[in-house]
Amino acid sequence: MCSRACGFPASQPSICRRWCRSTHRNGKRISAKELDVMASQRRIIVGISGASGAAIGVNLLKAMRGLDGVESHLIVSASGMLTATQELGIKRSELEALADVVHNVRDIGAAVASGSFVTEGMVVAPCSMKTLASVANGFSDNLLTRAADVVLKERRRLVLVARETPLNLAHLRNMLHATEMGAIVMPPVPAFYSHPTSIEDVVNHTVGRILDLFQIEHGTLVSRWSGLAHDFAR
Ligand SMILES: Cc1cc2nc3c(=O)[nH]c(=O)nc-3n(C[C@H](O)[C@H](O)[C@H](O)COP(=O)(O)O)c2cc1C
C-alpha cells in the first residue's frame, strides 16, 4: 500500500490516482535517488499529448519495452489520454503498463522535472499544437511541458512528433522557435517509398525513425532505403 495512505497497491512503478498522485513502486513514492538506482543506461521520457496519432506513442513504448538497457518514463496529458482512448480504445492502465516508469502530468515535483535527473532526452509523440506552443515558448504549465523544457535547457535531445494539418502561422512559428532552441520537429509523415501496406507499417516506420534519432538499434521497424534499383535509375 502507498506509504502516503492513499491505498494504492502498486507493484510496478506507476502513479497513484486515488490520493497523492505521485510516482510509485511497491507502494512507495519513488525518489530521484531510487530512480537513479533503477536506471539502466538509457532513460528516455515519452510524452503523449492530445494530437491525433496516439498509436505512435503506444508503439514507441512497445518498441522500447523490448530493448535492453532502455528505460521509458511516460507522461500522458489529459487530452493525450482522451485521444488515445478515442483512437485506440486503450485504457489508462493498459497504456501505463507499457512504460517502465509513469509520472503524473500534474506531478510537477517528479524526478523528470529536474535537470539533475539524467536522461537521454524526450520524445513527445504525438505532439499537439498546444504542447508545441508551450515548449516553443518555455511555458511549463504541466510535467510534460516542464520535462521538455528541462531537456532543452540541459541541451539533451528533444523530438517533437508534431501533428496537425494544415498548419497556421502560429504552428509554423512555434516549430521554428522549437528548432532554434535545439528541438527536432518530426511530423509523422508517411514514407511511401517503403510501400507500407497497413497503418501499423506507417506508424512503425515513424517509431523506428524516432529511435534512429537516439541512435537506438531497433531491428526491423524501418524498411531502410538502399538506393534505387538499377533499372529505375536509368
Ligand atoms: C480526437 C481528437 C483529436 C485531436 N487531434 C489533434 C491534432 O491532431 N493536433 C492538435 O494539435 N490537436 C488535436 N486535438 C486537440 C488537442 O487535444 C487540444 O488542443 C488539447 O488542448 C491539447 O492538450 P495537450 O497538448 O495538453 O495534450 C485533438 C483533440 C481530439 C479530441
The ligand as a Gaussian input file, in Angstrom:
#p B3LYP/6-31G(d) Opt

LIG

0 1
 C       -9.857000      13.201000     -31.148000
 C       -9.019000      14.442000     -31.061000
 C       -8.025000      14.653000     -31.984000
 C       -7.225000      15.791000     -31.926000
 N       -6.220000      15.937000     -32.841000
 C       -5.367000      16.979000     -32.726000
 C       -4.257000      17.078000     -33.613000
 O       -4.037000      16.253000     -34.496000
 N       -3.395000      18.098000     -33.425000
 C       -3.560000      19.036000     -32.422000
 O       -2.728000      19.922000     -32.305000
 N       -4.635000      18.966000     -31.587000
 C       -5.525000      17.965000     -31.700000
 N       -6.595000      17.870000     -30.836000
 C       -6.818000      18.949000     -29.875000
 C       -5.947000      18.821000     -28.622000
 O       -6.252000      17.619000     -27.951000
 C       -6.193000      20.027000     -27.706000
 O       -5.684000      21.209000     -28.291000
 C       -5.633000      19.852000     -26.328000
 O       -5.879000      21.022000     -25.580000
 C       -4.143000      19.569000     -26.332000
 O       -3.705000      19.490000     -24.996000
 P       -2.287000      18.867000     -24.606000
 O       -1.291000      19.463000     -25.527000
 O       -2.089000      19.281000     -23.187000
 O       -2.395000      17.393000     -24.728000
 C       -7.427000      16.757000     -30.901000
 C       -8.442000      16.542000     -29.975000
 C       -9.229000      15.407000     -30.043000
 C      -10.311000      15.200000     -29.020000

